[in-house]
């Protein structure tokens, strides 16, 4: 499944990197602990978090993630959006809580790392 297909199925707003919507998503990961994501999220994962600061872009880039979903209505900082665009990291946002986003991803066939 691609990032674009996930956007169509889940209530997501594209914040950055619309060119990456064809990226393949092989698994999912939910955490707000950055070191946990770096250690355990697999490449080509979609990461669900409530963090909105620039460090999420660095983690996503280092880990080779397909996309980052900022859940719970949290707003990414302007600097985060700019950094995501610069790094080519797909940054998405939703008012849905992380638990509900994870459930919808699971329903779509995305399994945990």
N, C-alpha and C positions, 0 to 999 in steps of 0.2 A: 504494500500500500504506500502511496506517496503522501507527502505533506499536503499537497493540494487536495487530495481525496479526503484526508482527515479534516481539513478546514471545511469542506462541504458538508460533512456529517456531524461535526461538533460546533457549537457556538463559539467561533474563534475570530478574532480580528487580527489581520496582518499588520504588524508594527514596523517590520524591517525585512529586507532581503526577499522581495517578491520573485526574484530570479531563481530562488532555491526551492520553489514549490514542487518541482519534479523530483526532489530528493526522495530516495527510498527510506521507509521507516521499517526497521526489522524488529524492534522491541521498544519497550517503554520503561521509564524510571521516574519515581516520585521521591523527592527529598528537598529539604531546604538547607542541608549541610553540604557545602561545596566540596569538602574533602571526600565525603561519601560518594558524591557523584563522580568525582575524578577517579576514585578507586573501583567503583562497581558498575557504573553505567557503560554499556557497550557502545561501540561505534555504531552509527546509523540508528541511534535511539532517539525517541522524543522524550524530553525531560519536562516534567511538570513541577513547578515551584511557585512560591509566593514572593520570591526575591525579585527586586527590580533594579538593582545596582549594576554597575559596569562589570563586576567580577563574574557575573553569570555568562557574559559573552566570552570572556577568557576561558572559562571552564568548558563551555560548549565547543569552542574552537580547538582547545587542547584534546578533548575527548572525542572529537570527530562526530558530534551529535548532528542529527538531521534537523532538529528544531528544538526551541525552548518555548514552553507554554507558561505564561505567567497567569496564575489562577487566582480566584478569590476576589476579583476586582482590583487587585493591586496594580498600581500604575508604574510602568518602567520610567526611570528618570530620562530626561532628554539626552543626556550624555550616553546612556545605555543604548538608546535607539540609534544614535549617531555611530557609536562603536560597532553595533551589530551590522549596520549598513556597510561600514568600512571593512569589517572582517568577513562579510558574506554569511553571517549567521542569521538563520530564519528565526525571527522573534514574533511570537503570537501572544495574544492576551484574551482573557475571558472573565466574565463576572462569576462563572460557575466555581464552586469550591473544588479544591484539588481532588477530593474523594470522588466527586461526581465526574470530573474529567477522566480520572483513572478508570472508572466504571464504563464510561462511554468508549474509551480506547480499547478496553478489554472486550466489550461487545463487538467492536470492529475487527477483532482478531489480533490485536496488538498484545503481546504477552510481556511479562516482566523480564528484566535482565538477569 
